[in-house]
């Protein structure tokens, strides 16, 4: 199966980190514990911070306004 077929999530990777022993960098969950979690609970346990979602034109404009490019001294003009 592809990631797209699995809803865009890397389930094999999530299963590895969720069920891998803590000594190997995983959470050490039993399969029944892993599958009982919601994606939000798993993300919280993995320390994933909630994002703002996909990049939209409005979000890009907001970032450009907030973090304008600074021209370095002696840099050639851009075209």
C-alpha positions as CSV (number, residue, x, y, z in Angstrom):
1,X,0.0,0.0,0.0
2,X,1.1,3.5,-0.6
3,X,0.9,6.4,1.8
4,X,-2.0,7.9,-0.2
5,X,-3.9,4.6,0.2
6,X,-3.3,4.8,4.0
7,X,-4.7,8.4,4.3
8,X,-1.4,10.2,3.8
9,X,0.1,8.9,7.0
10,X,3.3,6.8,7.2
11,X,1.6,4.0,9.2
12,X,4.6,1.6,9.0
13,X,6.9,4.4,10.4
14,X,4.4,5.3,13.0
15,X,4.0,1.7,14.0
16,X,7.8,1.3,14.3
17,X,8.2,4.3,16.6
18,X,5.1,3.5,18.6
19,X,5.8,-0.1,19.3
20,X,9.6,0.0,19.3
21,X,11.1,-0.4,22.8
22,X,12.1,2.8,24.5
23,X,15.7,1.7,24.6
24,X,15.6,1.9,20.8
25,X,13.9,5.3,20.7
26,X,10.3,4.1,20.5
27,X,7.3,4.4,22.8
28,X,7.2,0.7,23.8
29,X,3.4,0.5,23.2
30,X,1.7,-2.9,22.8
31,X,-0.2,-3.2,19.5
32,X,-3.6,-2.9,21.2
33,X,-2.4,0.3,23.0
34,X,-1.0,1.7,19.7
35,X,-4.3,1.1,17.8
36,X,-6.4,2.4,20.6
37,X,-4.7,5.9,20.3
38,X,-6.2,8.6,18.2
39,X,-3.8,10.3,15.7
40,X,-3.8,13.4,18.0
41,X,-2.9,11.3,21.0
42,X,0.0,9.6,19.1
43,X,1.2,13.0,17.9
44,X,1.2,14.3,21.5
45,X,3.1,11.3,22.7
46,X,5.7,11.8,19.9
47,X,6.1,15.5,20.7
48,X,4.7,16.6,17.4
49,X,3.6,20.3,17.6
50,X,0.4,21.1,15.9
51,X,1.0,23.0,12.6
52,X,-0.8,25.5,10.7
53,X,-1.7,23.1,7.9
54,X,-0.8,23.5,4.3
55,X,0.8,26.6,2.8
56,X,-1.7,28.9,1.3
57,X,-1.2,32.2,-0.6
58,X,-2.5,34.1,2.4
59,X,-0.1,32.2,4.7
60,X,2.8,32.9,2.3
61,X,1.9,36.6,2.1
62,X,1.8,36.7,6.0
63,X,5.3,35.1,6.2
64,X,6.8,37.4,3.5
65,X,5.5,40.4,5.4
66,X,6.8,39.1,8.7
67,X,10.2,37.9,7.4
68,X,11.1,40.2,4.5
69,X,14.3,39.3,2.6
70,X,17.2,41.5,3.6
71,X,19.6,42.5,0.8
72,X,23.2,41.9,1.7
73,X,25.6,44.8,1.1
74,X,27.2,44.5,-2.3
75,X,24.6,41.9,-3.5
76,X,23.7,42.2,-7.1
77,X,20.1,43.3,-7.8
78,X,17.6,40.6,-8.4
79,X,15.4,40.5,-11.5
